[in-house]
Amino acid sequence: EGIYHANFVVARMHRALKHLADGGVLDAAQKEKALATLKRQKELFASGMETIRQHGKMTATGAAVIQGACDYMASVG
């Protein structure tokens, strides 16, 4: 449950930070840090999904929710 929840949260945090990074409100140094963080969040999400795929036993609802997070992460390259 913890890895599943953490992965969902990483995807949500990625979405919020990407919106901020794309919003034109950060200075150059802040944007550089945000972009590095976004890259790291993608890596963490991929690692978490590997664990979930190997060991997770999800309900239909759980699978649908995490698929939404997967779809979002795939859409941002």
Distance bins in CASP14 RR format, pairs under 12 A and 6 or more apart:
PFRMAT RR
TARGET T0000
AUTHOR 0000-0000-0000
RMODE 2
METHOD distances of the structure
MODEL  1
1 7 0 0 0 0 0 1 0 0 0 0 0
1 8 0 0 0 0 0 1 0 0 0 0 0
1 52 0 0 0 0 0 1 0 0 0 0 0
1 55 0 0 0 0 0 1 0 0 0 0 0
1 56 0 0 0 0 1 0 0 0 0 0 0
1 57 0 0 0 0 0 1 0 0 0 0 0
1 58 0 0 0 0 0 1 0 0 0 0 0
1 59 0 0 0 0 0 1 0 0 0 0 0
1 62 0 0 0 0 0 1 0 0 0 0 0
1 66 0 0 0 0 0 1 0 0 0 0 0
2 8 0 0 0 0 1 0 0 0 0 0 0
2 9 0 0 0 0 1 0 0 0 0 0 0
2 10 0 0 0 0 0 1 0 0 0 0 0
2 48 0 0 0 0 0 1 0 0 0 0 0
2 51 0 0 0 0 0 1 0 0 0 0 0
2 52 0 0 0 0 1 0 0 0 0 0 0
2 55 0 0 0 0 0 1 0 0 0 0 0
2 56 0 0 0 0 0 1 0 0 0 0 0
3 9 0 0 0 0 0 1 0 0 0 0 0
3 10 0 0 0 0 0 1 0 0 0 0 0
3 44 0 0 0 0 0 1 0 0 0 0 0
3 45 0 0 0 0 0 1 0 0 0 0 0
3 47 0 0 0 0 1 0 0 0 0 0 0
3 48 1 0 1 0 0 0 0 0 0 0 0
3 49 0 0 0 0 1 0 0 0 0 0 0
3 50 0 0 0 0 1 0 0 0 0 0 0
3 51 1 0 1 0 0 0 0 0 0 0 0
3 52 1 0 0 1 0 0 0 0 0 0 0
3 53 0 0 0 0 0 1 0 0 0 0 0
3 54 0 0 0 0 0 1 0 0 0 0 0
3 55 0 0 0 0 1 0 0 0 0 0 0
3 56 0 0 0 0 1 0 0 0 0 0 0
3 58 0 0 0 0 0 1 0 0 0 0 0
3 66 0 0 0 0 0 1 0 0 0 0 0
4 10 0 0 0 0 0 1 0 0 0 0 0
4 11 0 0 0 0 0 1 0 0 0 0 0
4 45 0 0 0 0 0 1 0 0 0 0 0
4 48 0 0 0 0 1 0 0 0 0 0 0
4 49 0 0 0 0 1 0 0 0 0 0 0
4 51 0 0 0 0 1 0 0 0 0 0 0
4 52 1 0 1 0 0 0 0 0 0 0 0
4 53 0 0 0 0 0 1 0 0 0 0 0
4 55 0 0 0 0 0 1 0 0 0 0 0
4 56 1 0 0 1 0 0 0 0 0 0 0
4 57 0 0 0 0 0 1 0 0 0 0 0
4 58 1 0 0 1 0 0 0 0 0 0 0
4 59 0 0 0 0 0 1 0 0 0 0 0
4 61 0 0 0 0 0 1 0 0 0 0 0
4 62 1 0 0 1 0 0 0 0 0 0 0
4 63 0 0 0 0 0 1 0 0 0 0 0
4 65 0 0 0 0 1 0 0 0 0 0 0
4 66 1 0 0 1 0 0 0 0 0 0 0
4 69 0 0 0 0 1 0 0 0 0 0 0
4 70 0 0 0 0 0 1 0 0 0 0 0
5 11 0 0 0 0 0 1 0 0 0 0 0
5 12 0 0 0 0 0 1 0 0 0 0 0
5 48 0 0 0 0 0 1 0 0 0 0 0
5 52 0 0 0 0 0 1 0 0 0 0 0
5 62 0 0 0 0 0 1 0 0 0 0 0
5 65 0 0 0 0 0 1 0 0 0 0 0
5 66 0 0 0 0 0 1 0 0 0 0 0
5 69 0 0 0 0 0 1 0 0 0 0 0
6 12 0 0 0 0 0 1 0 0 0 0 0
6 13 0 0 0 0 0 1 0 0 0 0 0
6 41 0 0 0 0 0 1 0 0 0 0 0
6 44 0 0 0 0 1 0 0 0 0 0 0
6 45 0 0 0 0 1 0 0 0 0 0 0
6 47 0 0 0 0 0 1 0 0 0 0 0
6 48 1 0 0 1 0 0 0 0 0 0 0
6 49 0 0 0 0 0 1 0 0 0 0 0
6 51 0 0 0 0 1 0 0 0 0 0 0
6 52 0 0 0 0 1 0 0 0 0 0 0
6 66 0 0 0 0 0 1 0 0 0 0 0
6 69 0 0 0 0 0 1 0 0 0 0 0
7 13 0 0 0 0 0 1 0 0 0 0 0
7 14 0 0 0 0 0 1 0 0 0 0 0
7 41 0 0 0 0 0 1 0 0 0 0 0
7 42 0 0 0 0 0 1 0 0 0 0 0
7 43 0 0 0 0 0 1 0 0 0 0 0
7 44 1 0 0 1 0 0 0 0 0 0 0
7 45 1 0 1 0 0 0 0 0 0 0 0
7 46 0 0 0 0 1 0 0 0 0 0 0
7 47 0 0 0 0 1 0 0 0 0 0 0
7 48 1 0 1 0 0 0 0 0 0 0 0
7 49 1 0 0 1 0 0 0 0 0 0 0
7 50 0 0 0 0 0 1 0 0 0 0 0
7 51 0 0 0 0 1 0 0 0 0 0 0
7 52 1 0 0 1 0 0 0 0 0 0 0
7 53 0 0 0 0 0 1 0 0 0 0 0
7 56 0 0 0 0 0 1 0 0 0 0 0
7 58 0 0 0 0 0 1 0 0 0 0 0
7 62 0 0 0 0 0 1 0 0 0 0 0
7 65 0 0 0 0 0 1 0 0 0 0 0
7 66 1 0 0 1 0 0 0 0 0 0 0
7 67 0 0 0 0 0 1 0 0 0 0 0
7 68 0 0 0 0 0 1 0 0 0 0 0
7 69 1 0 0 1 0 0 0 0 0 0 0
7 70 0 0 0 0 1 0 0 0 0 0 0
7 72 0 0 0 0 0 1 0 0 0 0 0
7 73 0 0 0 0 1 0 0 0 0 0 0
8 14 0 0 0 0 0 1 0 0 0 0 0
8 15 0 0 0 0 0 1 0 0 0 0 0
8 45 0 0 0 0 1 0 0 0 0 0 0
8 48 0 0 0 0 0 1 0 0 0 0 0
8 49 0 0 0 0 0 1 0 0 0 0 0
8 52 0 0 0 0 0 1 0 0 0 0 0
8 58 0 0 0 0 0 1 0 0 0 0 0
8 62 0 0 0 0 1 0 0 0 0 0 0
8 64 0 0 0 0 0 1 0 0 0 0 0
8 65 1 0 0 1 0 0 0 0 0 0 0
8 66 1 0 0 1 0 0 0 0 0 0 0
8 67 0 0 0 0 0 1 0 0 0 0 0
8 68 0 0 0 0 1 0 0 0 0 0 0
8 69 1 0 1 0 0 0 0 0 0 0 0
8 70 0 0 0 0 0 1 0 0 0 0 0
8 72 0 0 0 0 0 1 0 0 0 0 0
8 73 0 0 0 0 0 1 0 0 0 0 0
9 15 0 0 0 0 0 1 0 0 0 0 0
9 16 0 0 0 0 0 1 0 0 0 0 0
9 41 0 0 0 0 1 0 0 0 0 0 0
9 44 0 0 0 0 0 1 0 0 0 0 0
9 45 0 0 0 0 1 0 0 0 0 0 0
9 48 0 0 0 0 0 1 0 0 0 0 0
9 65 0 0 0 0 0 1 0 0 0 0 0
9 66 0 0 0 0 0 1 0 0 0 0 0
9 69 0 0 0 0 1 0 0 0 0 0 0
10 16 0 0 0 0 0 1 0 0 0 0 0
10 17 0 0 0 0 0 1 0 0 0 0 0
10 37 0 0 0 0 0 1 0 0 0 0 0
10 38 0 0 0 0 0 1 0 0 0 0 0
10 40 0 0 0 0 1 0 0 0 0 0 0
10 41 1 0 1 0 0 0 0 0 0 0 0
10 42 0 0 0 0 1 0 0 0 0 0 0
10 43 0 0 0 0 1 0 0 0 0 0 0
10 44 1 0 1 0 0 0 0 0 0 0 0
10 45 1 0 1 0 0 0 0 0 0 0 0
10 46 0 0 0 0 1 0 0 0 0 0 0
10 47 0 0 0 0 1 0 0 0 0 0 0
10 48 0 0 0 0 1 0 0 0 0 0 0
10 49 0 0 0 0 1 0 0 0 0 0 0
10 52 0 0 0 0 0 1 0 0 0 0 0
10 66 0 0 0 0 0 1 0 0 0 0 0
10 69 0 0 0 0 1 0 0 0 0 0 0
10 70 0 0 0 0 0 1 0 0 0 0 0
10 72 0 0 0 0 0 1 0 0 0 0 0
10 73 0 0 0 0 1 0 0 0 0 0 0
11 17 0 0 0 0 0 1 0 0 0 0 0
11 18 0 0 0 0 0 1 0 0 0 0 0
11 38 0 0 0 0 0 1 0 0 0 0 0
11 41 0 0 0 0 1 0 0 0 0 0 0
11 42 0 0 0 0 1 0 0 0 0 0 0
11 44 0 0 0 0 1 0 0 0 0 0 0
11 45 1 0 0 1 0 0 0 0 0 0 0
11 46 0 0 0 0 0 1 0 0 0 0 0
11 48 0 0 0 0 0 1 0 0 0 0 0
11 49 0 0 0 0 1 0 0 0 0 0 0
11 65 0 0 0 0 0 1 0 0 0 0 0
11 66 0 0 0 0 1 0 0 0 0 0 0
11 67 0 0 0 0 0 1 0 0 0 0 0
11 68 0 0 0 0 1 0 0 0 0 0 0
11 69 1 1 0 0 0 0 0 0 0 0 0
11 70 0 0 0 0 1 0 0 0 0 0 0
11 71 0 0 0 0 1 0 0 0 0 0 0
11 72 1 0 1 0 0 0 0 0 0 0 0
11 73 1 0 1 0 0 0 0 0 0 0 0
11 74 0 0 0 0 0 1 0 0 0 0 0
11 75 0 0 0 0 0 1 0 0 0 0 0
11 76 0 0 0 0 1 0 0 0 0 0 0
12 18 0 0 0 0 0 1 0 0 0 0 0
12 19 0 0 0 0 0 1 0 0 0 0 0
12 41 0 0 0 0 0 1 0 0 0 0 0
12 45 0 0 0 0 0 1 0 0 0 0 0
12 65 0 0 0 0 0 1 0 0 0 0 0
12 66 0 0 0 0 0 1 0 0 0 0 0
12 68 0 0 0 0 0 1 0 0 0 0 0
12 69 1 0 0 1 0 0 0 0 0 0 0
12 72 0 0 0 0 1 0 0 0 0 0 0
12 73 0 0 0 0 0 1 0 0 0 0 0
13 19 0 0 0 0 0 1 0 0 0 0 0
13 20 0 0 0 0 0 1 0 0 0 0 0
13 34 0 0 0 0 0 1 0 0 0 0 0
13 37 0 0 0 0 1 0 0 0 0 0 0
13 38 0 0 0 0 1 0 0 0 0 0 0
13 40 0 0 0 0 0 1 0 0 0 0 0
13 41 1 0 0 1 0 0 0 0 0 0 0
13 42 0 0 0 0 0 1 0 0 0 0 0
13 44 0 0 0 0 1 0 0 0 0 0 0
13 45 0 0 0 0 1 0 0 0 0 0 0
13 69 0 0 0 0 0 1 0 0 0 0 0
13 72 0 0 0 0 0 1 0 0 0 0 0
13 73 0 0 0 0 0 1 0 0 0 0 0
14 20 0 0 0 0 0 1 0 0 0 0 0
14 21 0 0 0 0 0 1 0 0 0 0 0
14 22 0 0 0 0 0 1 0 0 0 0 0
14 34 0 0 0 0 0 1 0 0 0 0 0
14 35 0 0 0 0 0 1 0 0 0 0 0
14 37 0 0 0 0 1 0 0 0 0 0 0
14 38 1 0 0 1 0 0 0 0 0 0 0
14 39 0 0 0 0 1 0 0 0 0 0 0
14 40 0 0 0 0 1 0 0 0 0 0 0
14 41 1 0 1 0 0 0 0 0 0 0 0
14 42 1 0 0 1 0 0 0 0 0 0 0
14 43 0 0 0 0 0 1 0 0 0 0 0
14 44 0 0 0 0 1 0 0 0 0 0 0
14 45 1 0 0 1 0 0 0 0 0 0 0
14 46 0 0 0 0 0 1 0 0 0 0 0
14 69 0 0 0 0 1 0 0 0 0 0 0
14 70 0 0 0 0 0 1 0 0 0 0 0
14 72 1 0 0 1 0 0 0 0 0 0 0
14 73 1 0 0 1 0 0 0 0 0 0 0
14 74 0 0 0 0 0 1 0 0 0 0 0
14 75 0 0 0 0 0 1 0 0 0 0 0
14 76 1 0 0 1 0 0 0 0 0 0 0
14 77 0 0 0 0 0 1 0 0 0 0 0
15 21 0 0 0 0 0 1 0 0 0 0 0
15 22 0 0 0 0 0 1 0 0 0 0 0
15 38 0 0 0 0 1 0 0 0 0 0 0
15 41 0 0 0 0 1 0 0 0 0 0 0
15 42 0 0 0 0 0 1 0 0 0 0 0
15 45 0 0 0 0 0 1 0 0 0 0 0
15 68 0 0 0 0 0 1 0 0 0 0 0
15 69 0 0 0 0 1 0 0 0 0 0 0
15 71 0 0 0 0 0 1 0 0 0 0 0
15 72 1 0 0 1 0 0 0 0 0 0 0
15 73 0 0 0 0 1 0 0 0 0 0 0
15 75 0 0 0 0 0 1 0 0 0 0 0
15 76 0 0 0 0 1 0 0 0 0 0 0
16 22 0 0 0 0 0 1 0 0 0 0 0
16 23 0 0 0 0 0 1 0 0 0 0 0
16 34 0 0 0 0 0 1 0 0 0 0 0
16 37 0 0 0 0 0 1 0 0 0 0 0
16 38 0 0 0 0 0 1 0 0 0 0 0
16 41 0 0 0 0 0 1 0 0 0 0 0
16 72 0 0 0 0 0 1 0 0 0 0 0
17 23 0 0 0 0 0 1 0 0 0 0 0
17 26 0 0 0 0 1 0 0 0 0 0 0
17 30 0 0 0 0 0 1 0 0 0 0 0
17 31 0 0 0 0 0 1 0 0 0 0 0
17 33 0 0 0 0 1 0 0 0 0 0 0
17 34 1 0 1 0 0 0 0 0 0 0 0
17 35 0 0 0 0 1 0 0 0 0 0 0
17 36 0 0 0 0 0 1 0 0 0 0 0
17 37 1 0 0 1 0 0 0 0 0 0 0
17 38 1 0 1 0 0 0 0 0 0 0 0
17 39 0 0 0 0 0 1 0 0 0 0 0
17 40 0 0 0 0 0 1 0 0 0 0 0
17 41 1 0 0 1 0 0 0 0 0 0 0
17 42 0 0 0 0 0 1 0 0 0 0 0
17 76 0 0 0 0 0 1 0 0 0 0 0
18 26 0 0 0 0 0 1 0 0 0 0 0
18 31 0 0 0 0 0 1 0 0 0 0 0
18 34 0 0 0 0 1 0 0 0 0 0 0
18 35 0 0 0 0 1 0 0 0 0 0 0
18 37 0 0 0 0 1 0 0 0 0 0 0
18 38 1 0 1 0 0 0 0 0 0 0 0
18 39 0 0 0 0 0 1 0 0 0 0 0
18 41 0 0 0 0 1 0 0 0 0 0 0
18 42 0 0 0 0 0 1 0 0 0 0 0
18 72 0 0 0 0 1 0 0 0 0 0 0
18 73 0 0 0 0 0 1 0 0 0 0 0
18 75 0 0 0 0 0 1 0 0 0 0 0
18 76 1 0 0 1 0 0 0 0 0 0 0
18 77 0 0 0 0 0 1 0 0 0 0 0
19 25 0 0 0 0 0 1 0 0 0 0 0
19 26 0 0 0 0 0 1 0 0 0 0 0
19 34 0 0 0 0 0 1 0 0 0 0 0
19 38 0 0 0 0 0 1 0 0 0 0 0
19 72 0 0 0 0 0 1 0 0 0 0 0
19 76 0 0 0 0 0 1 0 0 0 0 0
20 26 1 0 0 1 0 0 0 0 0 0 0
20 30 0 0 0 0 1 0 0 0 0 0 0
20 31 0 0 0 0 1 0 0 0 0 0 0
20 33 0 0 0 0 0 1 0 0 0 0 0
20 34 1 0 0 1 0 0 0 0 0 0 0
20 35 0 0 0 0 0 1 0 0 0 0 0
20 37 0 0 0 0 0 1 0 0 0 0 0
20 38 0 0 0 0 1 0 0 0 0 0 0
21 27 0 0 0 0 0 1 0 0 0 0 0
21 28 0 0 0 0 0 1 0 0 0 0 0
21 30 0 0 0 0 1 0 0 0 0 0 0
21 31 1 0 1 0 0 0 0 0 0 0 0
21 32 0 0 0 0 1 0 0 0 0 0 0
21 33 0 0 0 0 1 0 0 0 0 0 0
21 34 1 0 1 0 0 0 0 0 0 0 0
21 35 1 0 0 1 0 0 0 0 0 0 0
21 36 0 0 0 0 0 1 0 0 0 0 0
21 37 0 0 0 0 1 0 0 0 0 0 0
21 38 1 0 0 1 0 0 0 0 0 0 0
21 39 0 0 0 0 0 1 0 0 0 0 0
21 41 0 0 0 0 0 1 0 0 0 0 0
21 76 0 0 0 0 0 1 0 0 0 0 0
22 31 0 0 0 0 1 0 0 0 0 0 0
22 34 0 0 0 0 1 0 0 0 0 0 0
22 35 0 0 0 0 0 1 0 0 0 0 0
22 38 0 0 0 0 0 1 0 0 0 0 0
22 76 0 0 0 0 0 1 0 0 0 0 0
23 30 0 0 0 0 0 1 0 0 0 0 0
23 31 0 0 0 0 1 0 0 0 0 0 0
23 34 0 0 0 0 0 1 0 0 0 0 0
24 30 0 0 0 0 1 0 0 0 0 0 0
24 31 1 0 0 1 0 0 0 0 0 0 0
24 34 0 0 0 0 0 1 0 0 0 0 0
25 31 0 0 0 0 1 0 0 0 0 0 0
25 34 0 0 0 0 0 1 0 0 0 0 0
26 32 0 0 0 0 1 0 0 0 0 0 0
26 33 0 0 0 0 1 0 0 0 0 0 0
26 34 1 0 0 1 0 0 0 0 0 0 0
26 35 0 0 0 0 1 0 0 0 0 0 0
26 37 0 0 0 0 0 1 0 0 0 0 0
26 38 0 0 0 0 0 1 0 0 0 0 0
27 33 0 0 0 0 0 1 0 0 0 0 0
27 34 0 0 0 0 0 1 0 0 0 0 0
28 34 0 0 0 0 0 1 0 0 0 0 0
28 35 0 0 0 0 0 1 0 0 0 0 0
29 35 0 0 0 0 0 1 0 0 0 0 0
29 36 0 0 0 0 0 1 0 0 0 0 0
30 36 0 0 0 0 0 1 0 0 0 0 0
30 37 0 0 0 0 0 1 0 0 0 0 0
31 37 0 0 0 0 0 1 0 0 0 0 0
31 38 0 0 0 0 0 1 0 0 0 0 0
32 38 0 0 0 0 0 1 0 0 0 0 0
32 39 0 0 0 0 0 1 0 0 0 0 0
33 39 0 0 0 0 0 1 0 0 0 0 0
33 40 0 0 0 0 0 1 0 0 0 0 0
34 40 0 0 0 0 0 1 0 0 0 0 0
34 41 0 0 0 0 0 1 0 0 0 0 0
35 41 0 0 0 0 0 1 0 0 0 0 0
35 42 0 0 0 0 0 1 0 0 0 0 0
35 76 0 0 0 0 0 1 0 0 0 0 0
36 42 0 0 0 0 0 1 0 0 0 0 0
36 43 0 0 0 0 0 1 0 0 0 0 0
37 43 0 0 0 0 0 1 0 0 0 0 0
37 44 0 0 0 0 0 1 0 0 0 0 0
38 44 0 0 0 0 0 1 0 0 0 0 0
38 45 0 0 0 0 0 1 0 0 0 0 0
38 73 0 0 0 0 0 1 0 0 0 0 0
38 76 1 0 0 1 0 0 0 0 0 0 0
38 77 0 0 0 0 0 1 0 0 0 0 0
39 45 0 0 0 0 0 1 0 0 0 0 0
39 46 0 0 0 0 0 1 0 0 0 0 0
39 73 0 0 0 0 0 1 0 0 0 0 0
39 76 0 0 0 0 0 1 0 0 0 0 0
39 77 0 0 0 0 0 1 0 0 0 0 0
40 46 0 0 0 0 0 1 0 0 0 0 0
40 47 0 0 0 0 0 1 0 0 0 0 0
41 47 0 0 0 0 0 1 0 0 0 0 0
41 48 0 0 0 0 0 1 0 0 0 0 0
41 69 0 0 0 0 0 1 0 0 0 0 0
41 72 0 0 0 0 0 1 0 0 0 0 0
41 73 0 0 0 0 1 0 0 0 0 0 0
41 76 0 0 0 0 1 0 0 0 0 0 0
42 48 0 0 0 0 0 1 0 0 0 0 0
42 49 0 0 0 0 0 1 0 0 0 0 0
42 69 0 0 0 0 0 1 0 0 0 0 0
42 70 0 0 0 0 0 1 0 0 0 0 0
42 72 0 0 0 0 0 1 0 0 0 0 0
42 73 1 0 0 1 0 0 0 0 0 0 0
42 74 0 0 0 0 1 0 0 0 0 0 0
42 75 0 0 0 0 0 1 0 0 0 0 0
42 76 1 0 0 1 0 0 0 0 0 0 0
42 77 1 0 0 1 0 0 0 0 0 0 0
43 49 0 0 0 0 0 1 0 0 0 0 0
43 50 0 0 0 0 0 1 0 0 0 0 0
43 73 0 0 0 0 0 1 0 0 0 0 0
44 50 0 0 0 0 0 1 0 0 0 0 0
44 51 0 0 0 0 0 1 0 0 0 0 0
44 73 0 0 0 0 0 1 0 0 0 0 0
45 51 0 0 0 0 0 1 0 0 0 0 0
45 52 0 0 0 0 0 1 0 0 0 0 0
45 66 0 0 0 0 0 1 0 0 0 0 0
45 68 0 0 0 0 0 1 0 0 0 0 0
45 69 1 0 0 1 0 0 0 0 0 0 0
45 70 0 0 0 0 1 0 0 0 0 0 0
45 71 0 0 0 0 0 1 0 0 0 0 0
45 72 0 0 0 0 1 0 0 0 0 0 0
45 73 1 0 1 0 0 0 0 0 0 0 0
45 74 0 0 0 0 0 1 0 0 0 0 0
45 76 0 0 0 0 0 1 0 0 0 0 0
45 77 0 0 0 0 0 1 0 0 0 0 0
46 52 0 0 0 0 0 1 0 0 0 0 0
46 53 0 0 0 0 0 1 0 0 0 0 0
46 69 0 0 0 0 0 1 0 0 0 0 0
46 70 0 0 0 0 1 0 0 0 0 0 0
46 73 1 0 0 1 0 0 0 0 0 0 0
46 74 0 0 0 0 0 1 0 0 0 0 0
46 77 0 0 0 0 0 1 0 0 0 0 0
47 53 0 0 0 0 0 1 0 0 0 0 0
47 54 0 0 0 0 0 1 0 0 0 0 0
47 73 0 0 0 0 0 1 0 0 0 0 0
48 54 0 0 0 0 1 0 0 0 0 0 0
48 55 0 0 0 0 0 1 0 0 0 0 0
48 56 0 0 0 0 0 1 0 0 0 0 0
48 66 0 0 0 0 0 1 0 0 0 0 0
48 69 0 0 0 0 0 1 0 0 0 0 0
48 70 0 0 0 0 0 1 0 0 0 0 0
48 73 0 0 0 0 0 1 0 0 0 0 0
49 55 0 0 0 0 0 1 0 0 0 0 0
49 56 0 0 0 0 0 1 0 0 0 0 0
49 58 0 0 0 0 0 1 0 0 0 0 0
49 66 1 0 0 1 0 0 0 0 0 0 0
49 67 0 0 0 0 0 1 0 0 0 0 0
49 68 0 0 0 0 0 1 0 0 0 0 0
49 69 0 0 0 0 1 0 0 0 0 0 0
49 70 1 0 0 1 0 0 0 0 0 0 0
49 71 0 0 0 0 0 1 0 0 0 0 0
49 73 0 0 0 0 1 0 0 0 0 0 0
49 74 0 0 0 0 0 1 0 0 0 0 0
50 56 0 0 0 0 0 1 0 0 0 0 0
50 70 0 0 0 0 0 1 0 0 0 0 0
51 66 0 0 0 0 0 1 0 0 0 0 0
52 58 1 0 0 1 0 0 0 0 0 0 0
52 62 0 0 0 0 0 1 0 0 0 0 0
52 63 0 0 0 0 1 0 0 0 0 0 0
52 65 0 0 0 0 0 1 0 0 0 0 0
52 66 1 0 0 1 0 0 0 0 0 0 0
52 67 0 0 0 0 0 1 0 0 0 0 0
52 69 0 0 0 0 0 1 0 0 0 0 0
52 70 0 0 0 0 1 0 0 0 0 0 0
53 63 0 0 0 0 0 1 0 0 0 0 0
53 66 0 0 0 0 1 0 0 0 0 0 0
53 67 0 0 0 0 0 1 0 0 0 0 0
53 70 0 0 0 0 0 1 0 0 0 0 0
56 62 0 0 0 0 0 1 0 0 0 0 0
56 63 0 0 0 0 1 0 0 0 0 0 0
56 66 0 0 0 0 1 0 0 0 0 0 0
57 63 0 0 0 0 1 0 0 0 0 0 0
58 64 0 0 0 0 1 0 0 0 0 0 0
58 65 0 0 0 0 1 0 0 0 0 0 0
58 66 1 0 0 1 0 0 0 0 0 0 0
58 67 0 0 0 0 1 0 0 0 0 0 0
59 65 0 0 0 0 1 0 0 0 0 0 0
59 66 0 0 0 0 0 1 0 0 0 0 0
60 66 0 0 0 0 0 1 0 0 0 0 0
60 67 0 0 0 0 0 1 0 0 0 0 0
61 67 0 0 0 0 0 1 0 0 0 0 0
61 68 0 0 0 0 0 1 0 0 0 0 0
62 68 0 0 0 0 0 1 0 0 0 0 0
62 69 0 0 0 0 0 1 0 0 0 0 0
62 70 0 0 0 0 0 1 0 0 0 0 0
63 69 0 0 0 0 0 1 0 0 0 0 0
63 70 0 0 0 0 1 0 0 0 0 0 0
64 70 0 0 0 0 0 1 0 0 0 0 0
64 71 0 0 0 0 0 1 0 0 0 0 0
65 71 0 0 0 0 0 1 0 0 0 0 0
65 72 0 0 0 0 0 1 0 0 0 0 0
66 72 0 0 0 0 0 1 0 0 0 0 0
66 73 0 0 0 0 0 1 0 0 0 0 0
67 73 0 0 0 0 0 1 0 0 0 0 0
67 74 0 0 0 0 0 1 0 0 0 0 0
68 74 0 0 0 0 1 0 0 0 0 0 0
68 75 0 0 0 0 1 0 0 0 0 0 0
69 75 0 0 0 0 0 1 0 0 0 0 0
69 76 0 0 0 0 0 1 0 0 0 0 0
70 76 0 0 0 0 0 1 0 0 0 0 0
71 77 0 0 0 0 0 1 0 0 0 0 0
END
